[in-house]
Amino acid sequence: MTVLHGTRVTVWFEGGVPYGLVCAGVHYRVTDTPTRLEDEMTVLTHPLDIVGWRFQGTDDNEVSRMFDIRRRGDDWELLRSYE
């Protein structure tokens, strides 16, 4: 799956934490513990102003990918995705 940076994704949350998303028409369930991107950047001397998440998603065919997503206005967008 090739998805470009900035692609809009639909994300479902429970208790403020993502539990599923649709990216490029494929539904993924979150299959690990999501990490806030803000927490990942605390080691940087100049952290970026990003509200986002990193997590593993698994589709109905049991194919798993890692997703980095961020809030952009009222929407969520893909920063990157990789296997």
PDB file of N, CA, C and O in Angstrom, chain B, residues numbered from 101:
ATOM      1  N   MET B 101       0.849  -1.180   0.000  1.00  0.00           N
ATOM      2  CA  MET B 101       0.000   0.000   0.000  1.00  0.00           C
ATOM      3  C   MET B 101       0.890   1.236   0.000  1.00  0.00           C
ATOM      4  O   MET B 101       1.745   1.392   0.871  1.00  0.00           O
ATOM      5  N   THR B 102       0.690   2.098  -0.960  1.00  0.00           N
ATOM      6  CA  THR B 102       1.398   3.368  -1.003  1.00  0.00           C
ATOM      7  C   THR B 102       0.399   4.479  -0.736  1.00  0.00           C
ATOM      8  O   THR B 102      -0.543   4.677  -1.504  1.00  0.00           O
ATOM      9  N   VAL B 103       0.605   5.191   0.341  1.00  0.00           N
ATOM     10  CA  VAL B 103      -0.271   6.303   0.709  1.00  0.00           C
ATOM     11  C   VAL B 103       0.615   7.516   0.936  1.00  0.00           C
ATOM     12  O   VAL B 103       1.634   7.432   1.622  1.00  0.00           O
ATOM     13  N   LEU B 104       0.228   8.628   0.365  1.00  0.00           N
ATOM     14  CA  LEU B 104       1.043   9.824   0.453  1.00  0.00           C
ATOM     15  C   LEU B 104       0.879  10.550   1.769  1.00  0.00           C
ATOM     16  O   LEU B 104      -0.200  10.562   2.361  1.00  0.00           O
ATOM     17  N   HIS B 105       1.963  11.154   2.219  1.00  0.00           N
ATOM     18  CA  HIS B 105       1.948  12.042   3.377  1.00  0.00           C
ATOM     19  C   HIS B 105       0.852  13.074   3.171  1.00  0.00           C
ATOM     20  O   HIS B 105       0.705  13.622   2.079  1.00  0.00           O
ATOM     21  N   GLY B 106       0.093  13.337   4.207  1.00  0.00           N
ATOM     22  CA  GLY B 106      -0.978  14.324   4.129  1.00  0.00           C
ATOM     23  C   GLY B 106      -2.329  13.752   3.765  1.00  0.00           C
ATOM     24  O   GLY B 106      -3.321  14.481   3.752  1.00  0.00           O
ATOM     25  N   THR B 107      -2.395  12.444   3.465  1.00  0.00           N
ATOM     26  CA  THR B 107      -3.666  11.805   3.160  1.00  0.00           C
ATOM     27  C   THR B 107      -4.575  11.872   4.375  1.00  0.00           C
ATOM     28  O   THR B 107      -4.145  11.566   5.487  1.00  0.00           O
ATOM     29  N   ARG B 108      -5.826  12.269   4.178  1.00  0.00           N
ATOM     30  CA  ARG B 108      -6.794  12.331   5.270  1.00  0.00           C
ATOM     31  C   ARG B 108      -7.169  10.917   5.687  1.00  0.00           C
ATOM     32  O   ARG B 108      -7.403  10.056   4.839  1.00  0.00           O
ATOM     33  N   VAL B 109      -7.225  10.678   6.996  1.00  0.00           N
ATOM     34  CA  VAL B 109      -7.646   9.387   7.540  1.00  0.00           C
ATOM     35  C   VAL B 109      -8.795   9.619   8.510  1.00  0.00           C
ATOM     36  O   VAL B 109      -8.918  10.689   9.105  1.00  0.00           O
ATOM     37  N   THR B 110      -9.626   8.609   8.659  1.00  0.00           N
ATOM     38  CA  THR B 110     -10.715   8.633   9.634  1.00  0.00           C
ATOM     39  C   THR B 110     -10.271   7.809  10.828  1.00  0.00           C
ATOM     40  O   THR B 110      -9.820   6.674  10.671  1.00  0.00           O
ATOM     41  N   VAL B 111     -10.398   8.377  12.022  1.00  0.00           N
ATOM     42  CA  VAL B 111      -9.907   7.719  13.234  1.00  0.00           C
ATOM     43  C   VAL B 111     -11.030   7.637  14.256  1.00  0.00           C
ATOM     44  O   VAL B 111     -11.782   8.595  14.440  1.00  0.00           O
ATOM     45  N   TRP B 112     -11.144   6.482  14.925  1.00  0.00           N
ATOM     46  CA  TRP B 112     -12.092   6.299  16.016  1.00  0.00           C
ATOM     47  C   TRP B 112     -11.325   6.253  17.332  1.00  0.00           C
ATOM     48  O   TRP B 112     -10.254   5.653  17.428  1.00  0.00           O
ATOM     49  N   PHE B 113     -11.896   6.901  18.338  1.00  0.00           N
ATOM     50  CA  PHE B 113     -11.253   6.990  19.647  1.00  0.00           C
ATOM     51  C   PHE B 113     -12.157   6.422  20.728  1.00  0.00           C
ATOM     52  O   PHE B 113     -13.382   6.482  20.630  1.00  0.00           O
ATOM     53  N   GLU B 114     -11.540   5.875  21.750  1.00  0.00           N
ATOM     54  CA  GLU B 114     -12.238   5.455  22.966  1.00  0.00           C
ATOM     55  C   GLU B 114     -11.371   5.911  24.130  1.00  0.00           C
ATOM     56  O   GLU B 114     -10.199   5.548  24.225  1.00  0.00           O
ATOM     57  N   GLY B 115     -11.956   6.705  25.010  1.00  0.00           N
ATOM     58  CA  GLY B 115     -11.192   7.219  26.137  1.00  0.00           C
ATOM     59  C   GLY B 115     -10.036   8.107  25.704  1.00  0.00           C
ATOM     60  O   GLY B 115      -9.025   8.190  26.401  1.00  0.00           O
ATOM     61  N   GLY B 116     -10.174   8.774  24.556  1.00  0.00           N
ATOM     62  CA  GLY B 116      -9.144   9.662  24.055  1.00  0.00           C
ATOM     63  C   GLY B 116      -7.992   8.980  23.348  1.00  0.00           C
ATOM     64  O   GLY B 116      -7.012   9.633  22.988  1.00  0.00           O
ATOM     65  N   VAL B 117      -8.096   7.646  23.138  1.00  0.00           N
ATOM     66  CA  VAL B 117      -7.029   6.866  22.513  1.00  0.00           C
ATOM     67  C   VAL B 117      -7.579   6.203  21.248  1.00  0.00           C
ATOM     68  O   VAL B 117      -8.686   5.667  21.272  1.00  0.00           O
ATOM     69  N   PRO B 118      -6.818   6.232  20.134  1.00  0.00           N
ATOM     70  CA  PRO B 118      -7.311   5.612  18.900  1.00  0.00           C
ATOM     71  C   PRO B 118      -7.490   4.100  19.041  1.00  0.00           C
ATOM     72  O   PRO B 118      -6.672   3.417  19.658  1.00  0.00           O
ATOM     73  N   TYR B 119      -8.585   3.591  18.451  1.00  0.00           N
ATOM     74  CA  TYR B 119      -8.785   2.144  18.426  1.00  0.00           C
ATOM     75  C   TYR B 119      -9.035   1.620  17.014  1.00  0.00           C
ATOM     76  O   TYR B 119      -9.090   0.407  16.812  1.00  0.00           O
ATOM     77  N   GLY B 120      -9.186   2.510  16.038  1.00  0.00           N
ATOM     78  CA  GLY B 120      -9.374   2.084  14.657  1.00  0.00           C
ATOM     79  C   GLY B 120      -9.223   3.255  13.707  1.00  0.00           C
ATOM     80  O   GLY B 120      -9.372   4.412  14.100  1.00  0.00           O
ATOM     81  N   LEU B 121      -8.926   2.945  12.445  1.00  0.00           N
ATOM     82  CA  LEU B 121      -8.868   3.991  11.437  1.00  0.00           C
ATOM     83  C   LEU B 121      -9.136   3.407  10.063  1.00  0.00           C
ATOM     84  O   LEU B 121      -9.030   2.200   9.843  1.00  0.00           O
ATOM     85  N   VAL B 122      -9.486   4.300   9.142  1.00  0.00           N
ATOM     86  CA  VAL B 122      -9.604   3.958   7.734  1.00  0.00           C
ATOM     87  C   VAL B 122      -8.587   4.814   6.999  1.00  0.00           C
ATOM     88  O   VAL B 122      -8.569   6.039   7.119  1.00  0.00           O
ATOM     89  N   CYS B 123      -7.740   4.136   6.234  1.00  0.00           N
ATOM     90  CA  CYS B 123      -6.710   4.805   5.449  1.00  0.00           C
ATOM     91  C   CYS B 123      -6.760   4.230   4.036  1.00  0.00           C
ATOM     92  O   CYS B 123      -6.653   3.016   3.859  1.00  0.00           O
ATOM     93  N   ALA B 124      -6.921   5.083   3.039  1.00  0.00           N
ATOM     94  CA  ALA B 124      -6.993   4.659   1.634  1.00  0.00           C
ATOM     95  C   ALA B 124      -8.065   3.589   1.435  1.00  0.00           C
ATOM     96  O   ALA B 124      -7.883   2.653   0.657  1.00  0.00           O
ATOM     97  N   GLY B 125      -9.183   3.737   2.145  1.00  0.00           N
ATOM     98  CA  GLY B 125     -10.306   2.827   1.988  1.00  0.00           C
ATOM     99  C   GLY B 125     -10.189   1.509   2.724  1.00  0.00           C
ATOM    100  O   GLY B 125     -11.072   0.660   2.600  1.00  0.00           O
ATOM    101  N   VAL B 126      -9.118   1.311   3.493  1.00  0.00           N
ATOM    102  CA  VAL B 126      -8.912   0.067   4.232  1.00  0.00           C
ATOM    103  C   VAL B 126      -9.094   0.340   5.723  1.00  0.00           C
ATOM    104  O   VAL B 126      -8.535   1.290   6.269  1.00  0.00           O
ATOM    105  N   HIS B 127      -9.901  -0.526   6.376  1.00  0.00           N
ATOM    106  CA  HIS B 127     -10.133  -0.398   7.814  1.00  0.00           C
ATOM    107  C   HIS B 127      -9.050  -1.159   8.573  1.00  0.00           C
ATOM    108  O   HIS B 127      -8.749  -2.311   8.262  1.00  0.00           O
ATOM    109  N   TYR B 128      -8.472  -0.496   9.573  1.00  0.00           N
ATOM    110  CA  TYR B 128      -7.467  -1.103  10.451  1.00  0.00           C
ATOM    111  C   TYR B 128      -7.934  -0.978  11.891  1.00  0.00           C
ATOM    112  O   TYR B 128      -8.475   0.053  12.291  1.00  0.00           O
ATOM    113  N   ARG B 129      -7.721  -2.037  12.670  1.00  0.00           N
ATOM    114  CA  ARG B 129      -7.953  -1.960  14.111  1.00  0.00           C
ATOM    115  C   ARG B 129      -6.589  -1.779  14.768  1.00  0.00           C
ATOM    116  O   ARG B 129      -5.599  -2.364  14.329  1.00  0.00           O
ATOM    117  N   VAL B 130      -6.542  -0.975  15.811  1.00  0.00           N
ATOM    118  CA  VAL B 130      -5.284  -0.733  16.513  1.00  0.00           C
ATOM    119  C   VAL B 130      -4.946  -1.987  17.308  1.00  0.00           C
ATOM    120  O   VAL B 130      -5.753  -2.469  18.103  1.00  0.00           O
ATOM    121  N   THR B 131      -3.734  -2.514  17.083  1.00  0.00           N
ATOM    122  CA  THR B 131      -3.354  -3.794  17.688  1.00  0.00           C
ATOM    123  C   THR B 131      -2.109  -3.676  18.565  1.00  0.00           C
ATOM    124  O   THR B 131      -1.400  -4.660  18.773  1.00  0.00           O
ATOM    125  N   ASP B 132      -1.847  -2.488  19.073  1.00  0.00           N
ATOM    126  CA  ASP B 132      -0.810  -2.304  20.078  1.00  0.00           C
ATOM    127  C   ASP B 132      -1.220  -1.119  20.946  1.00  0.00           C
ATOM    128  O   ASP B 132      -2.334  -0.613  20.813  1.00  0.00           O
ATOM    129  N   THR B 133      -0.352  -0.681  21.813  1.00  0.00           N
ATOM    130  CA  THR B 133      -0.650   0.472  22.661  1.00  0.00           C
ATOM    131  C   THR B 133      -0.204   1.737  21.943  1.00  0.00           C
ATOM    132  O   THR B 133       0.994   1.926  21.735  1.00  0.00           O
ATOM    133  N   PRO B 134      -1.138   2.615  21.555  1.00  0.00           N
ATOM    134  CA  PRO B 134      -0.761   3.844  20.855  1.00  0.00           C
ATOM    135  C   PRO B 134       0.137   4.735  21.712  1.00  0.00           C
ATOM    136  O   PRO B 134      -0.001   4.798  22.934  1.00  0.00           O
ATOM    137  N   THR B 135       1.061   5.421  21.036  1.00  0.00           N
ATOM    138  CA  THR B 135       1.980   6.353  21.679  1.00  0.00           C
ATOM    139  C   THR B 135       1.692   7.748  21.147  1.00  0.00           C
ATOM    140  O   THR B 135       1.589   7.953  19.938  1.00  0.00           O
ATOM    141  N   ARG B 136       1.564   8.696  22.052  1.00  0.00           N
ATOM    142  CA  ARG B 136       1.361  10.079  21.628  1.00  0.00           C
ATOM    143  C   ARG B 136       2.656  10.593  21.006  1.00  0.00           C
ATOM    144  O   ARG B 136       3.726  10.435  21.593  1.00  0.00           O
ATOM    145  N   LEU B 137       2.571  11.208  19.825  1.00  0.00           N
ATOM    146  CA  LEU B 137       3.767  11.741  19.183  1.00  0.00           C
ATOM    147  C   LEU B 137       4.413  12.827  20.024  1.00  0.00           C
ATOM    148  O   LEU B 137       5.632  12.999  19.989  1.00  0.00           O
ATOM    149  N   GLU B 138       3.613  13.556  20.776  1.00  0.00           N
ATOM    150  CA  GLU B 138       4.168  14.588  21.650  1.00  0.00           C
ATOM    151  C   GLU B 138       5.131  13.973  22.657  1.00  0.00           C
ATOM    152  O   GLU B 138       6.156  14.570  22.982  1.00  0.00           O
ATOM    153  N   ASP B 139       4.804  12.777  23.152  1.00  0.00           N
ATOM    154  CA  ASP B 139       5.665  12.090  24.112  1.00  0.00           C
ATOM    155  C   ASP B 139       6.967  11.631  23.463  1.00  0.00           C
ATOM    156  O   ASP B 139       8.011  11.604  24.114  1.00  0.00           O
ATOM    157  N   GLU B 140       6.907  11.270  22.180  1.00  0.00           N
ATOM    158  CA  GLU B 140       8.091  10.841  21.450  1.00  0.00           C
ATOM    159  C   GLU B 140       9.073  11.994  21.246  1.00  0.00           C
ATOM    160  O   GLU B 140      10.272  11.768  21.083  1.00  0.00           O
ATOM    161  N   MET B 141       8.572  13.223  21.256  1.00  0.00           N
ATOM    162  CA  MET B 141       9.409  14.377  20.934  1.00  0.00           C
ATOM    163  C   MET B 141       9.985  15.082  22.151  1.00  0.00           C
ATOM    164  O   MET B 141      10.644  16.111  22.001  1.00  0.00           O
ATOM    165  N   THR B 142       9.758  14.565  23.340  1.00  0.00           N
ATOM    166  CA  THR B 142      10.278  15.237  24.535  1.00  0.00           C
ATOM    167  C   THR B 142      11.798  15.219  24.597  1.00  0.00           C
ATOM    168  O   THR B 142      12.393  16.020  25.317  1.00  0.00           O
ATOM    169  N   VAL B 143      12.438  14.320  23.855  1.00  0.00           N
ATOM    170  CA  VAL B 143      13.893  14.251  23.856  1.00  0.00           C
ATOM    171  C   VAL B 143      14.514  15.273  22.901  1.00  0.00           C
ATOM    172  O   VAL B 143      15.725  15.491  22.936  1.00  0.00           O
ATOM    173  N   LEU B 144      13.705  15.897  22.055  1.00  0.00           N
ATOM    174  CA  LEU B 144      14.214  16.902  21.122  1.00  0.00           C
ATOM    175  C   LEU B 144      14.464  18.219  21.840  1.00  0.00           C
ATOM    176  O   LEU B 144      13.735  18.572  22.767  1.00  0.00           O
ATOM    177  N   THR B 145      15.475  18.935  21.422  1.00  0.00           N
ATOM    178  CA  THR B 145      15.739  20.244  22.025  1.00  0.00           C
ATOM    179  C   THR B 145      14.725  21.281  21.567  1.00  0.00           C
ATOM    180  O   THR B 145      14.478  22.258  22.273  1.00  0.00           O
ATOM    181  N   HIS B 146      14.132  21.078  20.388  1.00  0.00           N
ATOM    182  CA  HIS B 146      13.113  21.987  19.857  1.00  0.00           C
ATOM    183  C   HIS B 146      11.926  21.147  19.358  1.00  0.00           C
ATOM    184  O   HIS B 146      11.750  20.983  18.151  1.00  0.00           O
ATOM    185  N   PRO B 147      11.112  20.616  20.288  1.00  0.00           N
ATOM    186  CA  PRO B 147       9.990  19.756  19.883  1.00  0.00           C
ATOM    187  C   PRO B 147       9.042  20.472  18.928  1.00  0.00           C
ATOM    188  O   PRO B 147       8.810  21.675  19.043  1.00  0.00           O
ATOM    189  N   LEU B 148       8.501  19.711  17.989  1.00  0.00           N
ATOM    190  CA  LEU B 148       7.531  20.241  17.044  1.00  0.00           C
ATOM    191  C   LEU B 148       6.161  20.351  17.708  1.00  0.00           C
ATOM    192  O   LEU B 148       5.840  19.598  18.628  1.00  0.00           O
ATOM    193  N   ASP B 149       5.380  21.277  17.239  1.00  0.00           N
ATOM    194  CA  ASP B 149       4.026  21.478  17.764  1.00  0.00           C
ATOM    195  C   ASP B 149       3.065  20.556  17.018  1.00  0.00           C
ATOM    196  O   ASP B 149       2.358  20.986  16.107  1.00  0.00           O
ATOM    197  N   ILE B 150       3.049  19.280  17.416  1.00  0.00           N
ATOM    198  CA  ILE B 150       2.228  18.275  16.743  1.00  0.00           C
ATOM    199  C   ILE B 150       1.359  17.563  17.771  1.00  0.00           C
ATOM    200  O   ILE B 150       1.829  17.179  18.842  1.00  0.00           O
ATOM    201  N   VAL B 151       0.092  17.394  17.430  1.00  0.00           N
ATOM    202  CA  VAL B 151      -0.808  16.547  18.205  1.00  0.00           C
ATOM    203  C   VAL B 151      -1.041  15.323  17.340  1.00  0.00           C
ATOM    204  O   VAL B 151      -1.651  15.420  16.275  1.00  0.00           O
ATOM    205  N   GLY B 152      -0.555  14.158  17.793  1.00  0.00           N
ATOM    206  CA  GLY B 152      -0.686  12.974  16.957  1.00  0.00           C
ATOM    207  C   GLY B 152      -0.407  11.692  17.705  1.00  0.00           C
ATOM    208  O   GLY B 152      -0.162  11.680  18.911  1.00  0.00           O
ATOM    209  N   TRP B 153      -0.453  10.610  16.943  1.00  0.00           N
ATOM    210  CA  TRP B 153      -0.306   9.269  17.506  1.00  0.00           C
ATOM    211  C   TRP B 153       0.537   8.392  16.600  1.00  0.00           C
ATOM    212  O   TRP B 153       0.588   8.598  15.388  1.00  0.00           O
ATOM    213  N   ARG B 154       1.203   7.402  17.203  1.00  0.00           N
ATOM    214  CA  ARG B 154       1.883   6.315  16.490  1.00  0.00           C
ATOM    215  C   ARG B 154       1.305   5.014  17.029  1.00  0.00           C
ATOM    216  O   ARG B 154       1.212   4.814  18.241  1.00  0.00           O
ATOM    217  N   PHE B 155       0.919   4.136  16.113  1.00  0.00           N
ATOM    218  CA  PHE B 155       0.374   2.841  16.524  1.00  0.00           C
ATOM    219  C   PHE B 155       0.427   1.851  15.377  1.00  0.00           C
ATOM    220  O   PHE B 155       0.595   2.223  14.215  1.00  0.00           O
ATOM    221  N   GLN B 156       0.280   0.573  15.731  1.00  0.00           N
ATOM    222  CA  GLN B 156       0.166  -0.488  14.736  1.00  0.00           C
ATOM    223  C   GLN B 156      -1.304  -0.717  14.440  1.00  0.00           C
ATOM    224  O   GLN B 156      -2.131  -0.781  15.350  1.00  0.00           O
ATOM    225  N   GLY B 157      -1.622  -0.840  13.159  1.00  0.00           N
ATOM    226  CA  GLY B 157      -2.979  -1.181  12.744  1.00  0.00           C
ATOM    227  C   GLY B 157      -2.948  -2.465  11.942  1.00  0.00           C
ATOM    228  O   GLY B 157      -2.022  -2.697  11.165  1.00  0.00           O
ATOM    229  N   THR B 158      -3.959  -3.300  12.130  1.00  0.00           N
ATOM    230  CA  THR B 158      -4.059  -4.573  11.420  1.00  0.00           C
ATOM    231  C   THR B 158      -5.383  -4.624  10.681  1.00  0.00           C
ATOM    232  O   THR B 158      -6.434  -4.340  11.255  1.00  0.00           O
ATOM    233  N   ASP B 159      -5.330  -4.991   9.384  1.00  0.00           N
ATOM    234  CA  ASP B 159      -6.553  -5.021   8.576  1.00  0.00           C
ATOM    235  C   ASP B 159      -7.251  -6.381   8.697  1.00  0.00           C
ATOM    236  O   ASP B 159      -6.806  -7.251   9.445  1.00  0.00           O
ATOM    237  N   ASP B 160      -8.338  -6.550   7.961  1.00  0.00           N
ATOM    238  CA  ASP B 160      -9.121  -7.791   8.029  1.00  0.00           C
ATOM    239  C   ASP B 160      -8.370  -9.004   7.480  1.00  0.00           C
ATOM    240  O   ASP B 160      -8.739 -10.142   7.772  1.00  0.00           O
ATOM    241  N   ASN B 161      -7.313  -8.770   6.682  1.00  0.00           N
ATOM    242  CA  ASN B 161      -6.497  -9.864   6.155  1.00  0.00           C
ATOM    243  C   ASN B 161      -5.290 -10.160   7.043  1.00  0.00           C
ATOM    244  O   ASN B 161      -4.394 -10.911   6.658  1.00  0.00           O
ATOM    245  N   GLU B 162      -5.277  -9.557   8.245  1.00  0.00           N
ATOM    246  CA  GLU B 162      -4.201  -9.723   9.225  1.00  0.00           C
ATOM    247  C   GLU B 162      -2.866  -9.142   8.752  1.00  0.00           C
ATOM    248  O   GLU B 162      -1.807  -9.597   9.182  1.00  0.00           O
ATOM    249  N   VAL B 163      -2.912  -8.144   7.872  1.00  0.00           N
ATOM    250  CA  VAL B 163      -1.721  -7.412   7.459  1.00  0.00           C
ATOM    251  C   VAL B 163      -1.571  -6.211   8.394  1.00  0.00           C
ATOM    252  O   VAL B 163      -2.504  -5.426   8.559  1.00  0.00           O
ATOM    253  N   SER B 164      -0.400  -6.076   9.001  1.00  0.00           N
ATOM    254  CA  SER B 164      -0.166  -5.003   9.968  1.00  0.00           C
ATOM    255  C   SER B 164       0.755  -3.942   9.386  1.00  0.00           C
ATOM    256  O   SER B 164       1.675  -4.241   8.625  1.00  0.00           O
ATOM    257  N   ARG B 165       0.487  -2.696   9.760  1.00  0.00           N
ATOM    258  CA  ARG B 165       1.296  -1.541   9.362  1.00  0.00           C
ATOM    259  C   ARG B 165       1.433  -0.626  10.564  1.00  0.00           C
ATOM    260  O   ARG B 165       0.597  -0.644  11.467  1.00  0.00           O
ATOM    261  N   MET B 166       2.484   0.172  10.572  1.00  0.00           N
ATOM    262  CA  MET B 166       2.633   1.220  11.574  1.00  0.00           C
ATOM    263  C   MET B 166       2.114   2.518  10.968  1.00  0.00           C
ATOM    264  O   MET B 166       2.309   2.792   9.784  1.00  0.00           O
ATOM    265  N   PHE B 167       1.453   3.306  11.799  1.00  0.00           N
ATOM    266  CA  PHE B 167       0.891   4.580  11.356  1.00  0.00           C
ATOM    267  C   PHE B 167       1.351   5.697  12.277  1.00  0.00           C
ATOM    268  O   PHE B 167       1.343   5.550  13.500  1.00  0.00           O
ATOM    269  N   ASP B 168       1.750   6.810  11.685  1.00  0.00           N
ATOM    270  CA  ASP B 168       1.945   8.067  12.394  1.00  0.00           C
ATOM    271  C   ASP B 168       0.892   9.013  11.836  1.00  0.00           C
ATOM    272  O   ASP B 168       0.871   9.287  10.636  1.00  0.00           O
ATOM    273  N   ILE B 169       0.018   9.512  12.704  1.00  0.00           N
ATOM    274  CA  ILE B 169      -1.031  10.425  12.264  1.00  0.00           C
ATOM    275  C   ILE B 169      -0.971  11.697  13.094  1.00  0.00           C
ATOM    276  O   ILE B 169      -0.460  11.696  14.214  1.00  0.00           O
ATOM    277  N   ARG B 170      -1.496  12.781  12.538  1.00  0.00           N
ATOM    278  CA  ARG B 170      -1.538  14.022  13.303  1.00  0.00           C
ATOM    279  C   ARG B 170      -2.830  14.763  13.034  1.00  0.00           C
ATOM    280  O   ARG B 170      -3.472  14.602  11.996  1.00  0.00           O
ATOM    281  N   ARG B 171      -3.184  15.573  14.002  1.00  0.00           N
ATOM    282  CA  ARG B 171      -4.377  16.419  13.920  1.00  0.00           C
ATOM    283  C   ARG B 171      -4.054  17.610  13.037  1.00  0.00           C
ATOM    284  O   ARG B 171      -3.027  18.263  13.218  1.00  0.00           O
ATOM    285  N   ARG B 172      -4.932  17.893  12.080  1.00  0.00           N
ATOM    286  CA  ARG B 172      -4.798  19.064  11.214  1.00  0.00           C
ATOM    287  C   ARG B 172      -6.167  19.726  11.169  1.00  0.00           C
ATOM    288  O   ARG B 172      -7.040  19.311  10.407  1.00  0.00           O
ATOM    289  N   GLY B 173      -6.352  20.760  11.993  1.00  0.00           N
ATOM    290  CA  GLY B 173      -7.667  21.390  12.091  1.00  0.00           C
ATOM    291  C   GLY B 173      -8.649  20.424  12.719  1.00  0.00           C
ATOM    292  O   GLY B 173      -8.410  19.915  13.814  1.00  0.00           O
ATOM    293  N   ASP B 174      -9.757  20.166  12.033  1.00  0.00           N
ATOM    294  CA  ASP B 174     -10.762  19.218  12.515  1.00  0.00           C
ATOM    295  C   ASP B 174     -10.538  17.806  11.992  1.00  0.00           C
ATOM    296  O   ASP B 174     -11.288  16.893  12.336  1.00  0.00           O
ATOM    297  N   ASP B 175      -9.516  17.619  11.167  1.00  0.00           N
ATOM    298  CA  ASP B 175      -9.271  16.332  10.526  1.00  0.00           C
ATOM    299  C   ASP B 175      -8.004  15.678  11.067  1.00  0.00           C
ATOM    300  O   ASP B 175      -7.233  16.285  11.810  1.00  0.00           O
ATOM    301  N   TRP B 176      -7.815  14.423  10.670  1.00  0.00           N
ATOM    302  CA  TRP B 176      -6.584  13.692  10.956  1.00  0.00           C
ATOM    303  C   TRP B 176      -5.928  13.376   9.632  1.00  0.00           C
ATOM    304  O   TRP B 176      -6.608  13.059   8.657  1.00  0.00           O
ATOM    305  N   GLU B 177      -4.587  13.460   9.590  1.00  0.00           N
ATOM    306  CA  GLU B 177      -3.862  13.143   8.364  1.00  0.00           C
ATOM    307  C   GLU B 177      -2.705  12.224   8.661  1.00  0.00           C
ATOM    308  O   GLU B 177      -2.178  12.178   9.773  1.00  0.00           O
ATOM    309  N   LEU B 178      -2.326  11.490   7.627  1.00  0.00           N
ATOM    310  CA  LEU B 178      -1.233  10.543   7.731  1.00  0.00           C
ATOM    311  C   LEU B 178       0.106  11.275   7.597  1.00  0.00           C
ATOM    312  O   LEU B 178       0.328  12.018   6.641  1.00  0.00           O
ATOM    313  N   LEU B 179       0.982  11.054   8.562  1.00  0.00           N
ATOM    314  CA  LEU B 179       2.353  11.553   8.442  1.00  0.00           C
ATOM    315  C   LEU B 179       3.203  10.525   7.694  1.00  0.00           C
ATOM    316  O   LEU B 179       3.956  10.863   6.781  1.00  0.00           O
ATOM    317  N   ARG B 180       3.060   9.244   8.109  1.00  0.00           N
ATOM    318  CA  ARG B 180       3.734   8.160   7.396  1.00  0.00           C
ATOM    319  C   ARG B 180       3.140   6.833   7.822  1.00  0.00           C
ATOM    320  O   ARG B 180       2.520   6.708   8.878  1.00  0.00           O
ATOM    321  N   SER B 181       3.350   5.850   6.968  1.00  0.00           N
ATOM    322  CA  SER B 181       2.897   4.492   7.236  1.00  0.00           C
ATOM    323  C   SER B 181       3.962   3.536   6.686  1.00  0.00           C
ATOM    324  O   SER B 181       4.512   3.757   5.607  1.00  0.00           O
ATOM    325  N   TYR B 182       4.235   2.497   7.428  1.00  0.00           N
ATOM    326  CA  TYR B 182       5.255   1.551   6.992  1.00  0.00           C
ATOM    327  C   TYR B 182       4.981   0.170   7.588  1.00  0.00           C
ATOM    328  O   TYR B 182       4.281   0.034   8.591  1.00  0.00           O
ATOM    329  N   GLU B 183       5.555  -0.855   6.937  1.00  0.00           N
ATOM    330  CA  GLU B 183       5.385  -2.231   7.397  1.00  0.00           C
ATOM    331  C   GLU B 183       6.509  -2.625   8.323  1.00  0.00           C
ATOM    332  O   GLU B 183       6.537  -3.753   8.814  1.00  0.00           O
TER     333      GLU B 183
END
